[in-house]
Amino acid sequence: MKKTLALLAIALGAILTLPIEPATTQTGQRSRRSRQEQPTVPNAKKLGLDDQLWGKNGQAADRQALIKSIDYSLSYLKTPHAIASYKQYPVPGITHERVVRSLQRFRELVETSNSPEELQAATIQEFDFYQAIGRDGKGGVLYTGYYEPVYRASINRTEEYRYPLYQIPPDFNSWAKPHPSRAQIEGKDGLLGEASPLKGLELVWLRDRFEAFLVQIQGSARLQLTDGSTMSVGFAGGTDYPFTSVGRELAKDGKLPLEGMSLQVMTKYFQKHPEDLSEYIPRNNRFVFFYNTQGAPTQGVIKVPVTPERSIATDRTLMPPGALALVHTRLPYLNGNGKIEQRLVSRYVLDQDTGSAIKGPGRVDYYFGTGKRAGDRAGTTGGIGQLYYLVLKE
């Protein structure tokens, strides 16, 4: 069944509605379809197969990773917070009880299916598909990628390690708005130090300003400390500003072309022009705070670990938390020569995270995992695709 999650703007804000698409009659005319009539199912050939569950094109099979991700969502759905969230969820038919049953049944299908074709056939037979209306009203969704970077860091400030990550202030909830800008918090050069309103809340220090900024963009990091130990940091909160893309700012000023913009391209640019860091980083006023996760896996907004290539981030005000989804888009993979190539794929995922730049029904952030390889792939993700949510037929 193909339905649509639509964003309807009204004078008092924005709400979700669920319009039913018109059916096509045998004469080819468009007609209105009641909720009781049976709509068509998605075109299986168009959606393609999730063959990575069984391993393909040099990628390891990851059925167990998907099952683990399903279990994380099921654990979240047992919480009072999840139950309360679904009581307020405005899309008819997507209820807490139905989402739980959907995950339980899909988990059984993943365990018992012998091929991607068998899993797909069972899924289309047993599940309804709700399609995100997208950014264009026609289902087009912009995909980006995120990951957990790995950087060198120091517990103490030194001449080499000068750029801090900060803990959230104890009185942050009482800060007056508008919040201080990024430049007011850390200085245009990132070295405000003793004069910063966050003095004394430094958690750890990095040696590269762009790396420290990227940790804020990704919301987590794994840090290799100078004493030989490892620290993992996670998102603890952020100031009340919208996300501003440094890449788009560079393109707007003619420094780099927007086409082909990627993390690698920006990194190389700032390595050649370090003086521009003080111009472009302060343009993103949103400032992120961190906490020491004590080595726990990277968590999404619903407080469960995110799973590489099986977790996504969406707008939490619109999409069903913890639910099963299907992404259909082009994603980057390393080929046999170590080069990145884009492949059209369909992937079953769990909606377990959000992000400050992930707004509206036309945005998805796809989690790639930890380290440079994941970062290289995340940094080259930026295509248009489709997003479907799957729930058991009633």
C-alpha positions as CSV (number, residue, x, y, z in Angstrom):
1,M,0.0,0.0,0.0
2,K,1.4,3.4,-0.9
3,K,0.4,6.3,1.2
4,T,2.0,9.7,1.6
5,L,3.4,11.5,4.7
6,A,2.7,15.1,3.8
7,L,3.8,18.3,5.6
8,L,0.8,20.8,5.7
9,A,1.7,24.3,6.6
10,I,-0.9,26.2,8.5
11,A,-1.0,29.6,10.3
12,L,-0.3,28.1,13.7
13,G,2.6,25.8,12.6
14,A,2.9,22.6,10.7
15,I,1.1,19.2,11.1
16,L,1.2,15.9,9.3
17,T,-1.7,14.7,7.2
18,L,-2.2,11.5,5.3
19,P,-3.8,12.0,1.9
20,I,-4.6,8.9,0.0
21,E,-3.4,9.0,-3.6
22,P,-6.1,8.7,-6.3
23,A,-6.4,5.3,-7.9
24,T,-6.2,4.7,-11.6
25,T,-9.3,3.0,-13.1
26,Q,-9.4,0.4,-15.8
27,T,-10.2,3.2,-18.2
28,G,-7.1,5.1,-17.2
29,Q,-9.1,7.8,-15.4
30,R,-8.0,9.0,-12.0
31,S,-10.6,8.4,-9.3
32,R,-10.9,9.0,-5.6
33,R,-10.1,6.0,-3.4
34,S,-11.7,5.5,-0.1
35,R,-9.7,4.2,2.9
36,Q,-11.5,0.9,2.6
37,E,-10.4,0.2,-0.9
38,Q,-7.1,-1.7,-1.6
39,P,-4.4,0.5,-3.1
40,T,-1.6,-0.9,-5.2
41,V,1.7,-2.0,-3.7
42,P,5.0,-0.5,-4.6
43,N,6.7,-1.6,-7.8
44,A,9.1,-4.3,-6.7
45,K,11.4,-3.9,-9.7
46,K,11.6,-0.1,-9.1
47,L,12.5,-0.5,-5.4
48,G,15.1,-3.2,-6.0
49,L,16.4,-5.8,-3.5
50,D,18.3,-5.4,-0.3
51,D,21.0,-7.9,-1.3
52,Q,23.6,-6.6,1.1
53,L,21.8,-8.7,3.7
54,W,23.3,-11.7,1.9
55,G,26.5,-9.9,0.8
56,K,27.2,-8.6,-2.7
57,N,29.7,-6.5,-4.6
58,G,32.4,-7.2,-2.0
59,Q,30.3,-6.1,0.9
60,A,30.0,-8.5,3.9
61,A,26.5,-9.9,4.7
62,D,24.9,-8.0,7.5
63,R,21.7,-9.7,8.4
64,Q,22.8,-9.9,12.0
65,A,23.5,-6.2,12.1
66,L,19.9,-5.5,10.9
67,I,18.5,-7.9,13.5
68,K,20.5,-6.1,16.2
69,S,19.2,-2.7,15.0
70,I,15.6,-4.0,15.1
71,D,16.2,-5.2,18.6
72,Y,17.4,-1.8,19.6
73,S,14.2,-0.2,18.3
74,L,12.1,-2.8,20.1
75,S,13.9,-2.0,23.3
76,Y,13.2,1.7,22.8
77,L,9.5,1.0,22.0
78,K,9.1,-0.5,25.5
79,T,9.9,2.8,27.1
80,P,7.3,5.2,28.5
81,H,8.8,7.9,26.3
82,A,8.1,5.9,23.1
83,I,4.5,5.1,24.3
84,A,3.9,8.7,24.9
85,S,5.4,9.8,21.6
86,Y,3.1,7.5,19.6
87,K,0.0,8.7,21.5
88,Q,0.8,12.1,20.0
89,Y,1.8,10.8,16.5
90,P,-0.6,12.4,14.0
91,V,-0.6,10.0,11.1
92,P,-3.6,7.7,11.2
93,G,-2.8,4.0,11.2
94,I,0.8,4.3,12.5
95,T,0.4,3.4,16.2
96,H,2.7,2.2,18.8
97,E,1.2,-1.3,18.9
98,R,1.3,-1.6,15.1
99,V,4.9,-0.5,14.9
100,V,5.9,-3.0,17.5
101,R,4.1,-5.9,15.7
102,S,5.7,-4.8,12.5
103,L,9.2,-5.0,13.8
104,Q,8.6,-8.3,15.5
105,R,7.2,-9.8,12.2
106,F,9.9,-8.3,10.0
107,R,12.6,-9.7,12.3
108,E,11.1,-13.2,11.8
109,L,11.2,-12.7,8.0
110,V,14.8,-11.6,8.1
111,E,15.8,-14.6,10.1
112,T,13.8,-17.1,8.0
113,S,14.1,-15.8,4.4
114,N,16.7,-17.5,2.2
115,S,17.2,-14.8,-0.3
116,P,16.6,-11.1,-0.9
117,E,13.9,-12.0,-3.4
118,E,12.1,-14.1,-0.8
119,L,12.3,-11.4,1.8
120,Q,11.1,-8.7,-0.6
121,A,8.1,-10.8,-1.7
122,A,7.0,-11.5,1.9
123,T,7.4,-7.9,2.8
124,I,5.3,-6.6,-0.1
125,Q,2.7,-9.2,0.7
126,E,2.4,-8.5,4.4
127,F,3.3,-4.8,4.8
128,D,1.8,-1.4,3.9
129,F,4.3,1.2,2.5
130,Y,4.0,4.8,3.6
131,Q,6.1,7.1,1.4
132,A,7.6,10.3,2.6
133,I,6.3,13.2,0.4
134,G,9.8,14.5,0.1
135,R,11.1,18.0,-0.5
136,D,9.3,18.4,-3.8
137,G,5.9,17.0,-2.9
138,K,6.5,14.0,-5.2
139,G,8.6,11.8,-3.0
140,G,12.1,13.2,-3.8
141,V,14.2,12.9,-0.6
142,L,17.7,14.4,-0.2
143,Y,20.1,11.9,1.4
144,T,23.3,12.8,3.2
145,G,25.6,10.7,5.3
146,Y,27.1,11.0,8.8
147,Y,29.6,9.0,10.8
148,E,31.7,8.8,13.9
149,P,35.1,10.4,13.3
150,V,38.3,9.2,14.9
151,Y,40.8,11.9,15.9
152,R,43.8,12.5,18.1
153,A,43.1,14.5,21.3
154,S,44.5,15.5,24.7
155,I,42.9,15.7,28.1
156,N,45.0,18.8,28.8
157,R,45.6,21.9,26.7
158,T,49.0,22.1,25.1
159,E,50.7,24.1,22.4
160,E,49.7,21.4,19.9
161,Y,46.2,20.6,21.3
162,R,44.4,24.0,21.5
163,Y,40.8,23.5,20.3
164,P,38.4,22.3,23.0
165,L,35.2,20.4,23.0
166,Y,32.9,21.6,25.8
167,Q,30.6,20.0,28.3
168,I,27.1,21.4,28.5
169,P,26.8,24.2,31.1
170,P,24.8,23.2,34.2
171,D,22.6,26.2,33.8
172,F,22.1,25.8,30.0
173,N,18.3,25.5,30.2
174,S,18.1,29.0,31.8
175,W,20.3,30.7,29.2
176,A,18.6,33.8,27.7
177,K,17.7,33.7,24.0
178,P,19.0,34.3,21.5
179,H,21.9,32.2,22.7
180,P,25.5,33.5,22.3
181,S,26.8,33.1,18.8
182,R,29.7,30.7,18.0
183,A,32.1,33.6,17.8
184,Q,31.0,34.8,21.2
185,I,31.5,31.3,22.7
186,E,34.9,30.3,21.2
187,G,36.1,33.4,19.3
188,K,36.4,33.8,15.5
189,D,39.7,31.8,15.6
190,G,38.4,29.2,18.1
191,L,40.9,30.3,20.7
192,L,38.9,32.6,23.0
193,G,40.0,30.4,25.9
194,E,40.1,32.3,29.2
195,A,37.5,34.8,27.9
196,S,35.0,32.2,26.8
197,P,31.7,31.9,28.8
198,L,32.4,28.2,28.8
199,K,35.8,28.5,30.6
200,G,36.2,25.5,32.9
201,L,33.9,23.2,30.9
202,E,36.5,22.0,28.5
203,L,36.1,18.2,28.1
204,V,39.0,17.4,25.7
205,W,41.3,19.3,23.3
206,L,42.0,18.7,19.6
207,R,44.9,19.9,17.5
208,D,43.0,20.8,14.4
209,R,40.2,23.4,14.4
210,F,38.4,21.9,11.4
211,E,38.5,18.4,13.1
212,A,36.9,20.0,16.3
213,F,34.3,21.6,14.1
214,L,33.5,18.3,12.3
215,V,33.0,16.6,15.7
216,Q,30.3,19.2,16.3
217,I,28.7,18.5,12.9
218,Q,28.7,14.7,13.4
219,G,27.6,14.9,17.1
220,S,30.0,12.2,18.3
221,A,33.6,11.0,18.0
222,R,36.1,8.4,19.1
223,L,39.3,10.1,20.4
224,Q,42.7,8.6,20.7
225,L,44.3,10.4,23.6
226,T,48.0,11.3,24.0
227,D,48.3,9.0,27.0
228,G,47.4,6.0,24.9
229,S,43.8,5.7,26.1
230,T,40.6,6.2,24.1
231,M,37.7,8.5,24.8
232,S,34.3,8.5,23.1
233,V,32.2,11.6,23.2
234,G,28.5,12.0,22.4
235,F,26.0,14.8,21.9
236,A,24.8,16.5,25.1
237,G,22.9,19.5,23.6
238,G,23.3,22.5,21.3
239,T,22.5,26.2,21.1
240,D,19.3,27.4,19.5
241,Y,20.5,28.2,16.0
242,P,19.8,26.6,12.7
243,F,22.5,24.7,11.0
244,T,24.5,26.6,8.3
245,S,26.4,24.6,5.8
246,V,30.1,25.7,5.5
247,G,30.2,24.0,2.1
248,R,27.4,26.0,0.8
249,E,28.9,29.2,2.2
250,L,32.2,28.4,0.4
251,A,30.2,27.9,-2.8
252,K,28.2,31.1,-2.3
253,D,31.4,33.1,-2.1
254,G,32.9,31.4,-5.2
255,K,35.6,29.6,-3.3
256,L,34.5,26.1,-4.4
257,P,31.9,24.8,-6.9
258,L,28.8,23.5,-5.2
259,E,28.8,20.6,-7.7
260,G,31.1,17.9,-6.3
261,M,31.2,19.5,-2.9
262,S,32.3,16.9,-0.3
263,L,34.0,16.6,3.1
264,Q,37.3,15.7,1.3
265,V,37.1,18.7,-1.0
266,M,36.5,21.0,2.0
267,T,39.3,19.4,4.0
268,K,41.8,19.9,1.2
269,Y,40.6,23.5,0.8
270,F,41.1,24.4,4.4
271,Q,44.5,22.7,4.5
272,K,45.6,25.1,1.7
273,H,43.7,28.1,3.2
274,P,43.8,27.7,7.0
275,E,43.2,31.5,7.3
276,D,39.7,31.0,5.9
277,L,38.6,28.8,8.9
278,S,38.1,32.0,10.9
279,E,35.8,33.3,8.2
280,Y,33.6,30.3,7.5
281,I,33.3,28.2,10.7
282,P,31.8,31.2,12.7
283,R,29.0,31.4,10.0
284,N,27.5,28.2,11.5
285,N,26.3,29.7,14.8
286,R,24.9,26.4,16.1
287,F,27.3,25.2,18.9
288,V,27.3,21.6,20.2
289,F,28.1,20.3,23.7
290,F,29.4,16.9,24.5
291,Y,29.8,14.3,27.3
292,N,32.1,11.4,27.9
293,T,30.2,8.3,26.9
294,Q,32.6,6.0,28.8
295,G,33.1,3.9,25.6
296,A,29.5,3.3,24.9
297,P,28.4,2.8,21.3
298,T,27.3,5.9,19.4
299,Q,23.6,6.6,20.3
300,G,20.8,8.1,18.3
301,V,18.2,10.5,19.7
302,I,16.0,7.7,20.9
303,K,18.9,6.6,23.2
304,V,19.8,3.3,21.5
305,P,23.0,2.5,19.6
306,V,23.0,3.4,15.9
307,T,24.1,0.6,13.5
308,P,26.3,1.3,10.5
309,E,24.2,1.2,7.3
310,R,21.1,0.2,9.2
311,S,20.2,3.4,11.1
312,I,19.0,6.7,9.7
313,A,18.3,10.2,11.1
314,T,15.1,12.1,10.1
315,D,13.1,15.1,11.3
316,R,11.9,13.8,14.7
317,T,8.9,16.1,14.7
318,L,7.5,14.3,11.6
319,M,8.7,10.7,11.3
320,P,7.8,7.7,13.5
321,P,10.6,7.0,16.0
322,G,12.2,3.6,15.9
323,A,10.1,2.5,13.0
324,L,11.2,0.3,10.1
325,A,11.9,2.1,6.8
326,L,13.2,1.3,3.3
327,V,15.7,3.7,1.7
328,H,16.0,3.8,-2.1
329,T,18.8,6.0,-3.3
330,R,22.4,6.1,-4.6
331,L,25.1,5.5,-1.9
332,P,28.9,5.5,-2.2
333,Y,30.9,2.2,-2.1
334,L,34.6,1.5,-2.5
335,N,35.2,-0.6,-5.6
336,G,38.0,-3.1,-6.1
337,N,40.4,-0.3,-7.0
338,G,39.7,1.6,-3.8
339,K,37.8,4.3,-5.6
340,I,34.3,5.5,-4.5
341,E,31.5,4.7,-6.9
342,Q,27.8,5.4,-6.5
343,R,25.4,2.5,-6.6
344,L,21.6,2.5,-6.6
345,V,20.5,0.5,-3.6
346,S,17.5,-0.4,-1.5
347,R,18.2,-0.9,2.2
348,Y,16.0,-1.8,5.2
349,V,16.8,0.6,8.0
350,L,15.5,1.8,11.4
351,D,14.7,5.4,12.1
352,Q,16.7,6.0,15.3
353,D,18.3,9.5,15.1
354,T,17.9,13.1,14.1
355,G,20.1,16.1,13.4
356,S,19.9,19.9,13.5
357,A,20.2,20.1,9.7
358,I,17.6,17.3,9.1
359,K,14.4,19.2,8.7
360,G,11.2,18.4,6.8
361,P,9.9,15.3,5.1
362,G,12.6,15.5,2.4
363,R,15.7,14.9,4.4
364,V,17.5,11.7,5.5
365,D,20.9,11.3,7.1
366,Y,22.3,7.8,6.6
367,Y,24.8,6.4,9.3
368,F,28.0,4.9,7.8
369,G,29.8,3.9,11.0
370,T,33.2,4.8,12.5
371,G,36.5,6.0,11.0
372,K,38.0,7.4,7.9
373,R,36.5,5.0,5.4
374,A,33.0,5.7,6.8
375,G,33.8,9.4,6.7
376,D,34.9,9.2,3.1
377,R,31.7,7.6,2.1
378,A,29.5,9.9,4.3
379,G,31.3,12.9,2.8
380,T,30.3,12.0,-0.8
381,T,26.6,11.2,0.0
382,G,24.2,13.8,-1.4
383,G,21.8,12.2,-3.9
384,I,18.0,12.2,-4.3
385,G,16.0,9.1,-3.5
386,Q,12.8,7.8,-1.9
387,L,11.9,6.9,1.7
388,Y,9.2,4.4,2.7
389,Y,8.0,3.4,6.2
390,L,6.8,-0.2,6.5
391,V,4.0,-1.4,8.9
392,L,2.0,-4.6,8.9
393,K,-1.3,-4.6,7.0
394,E,-4.3,-4.3,9.1
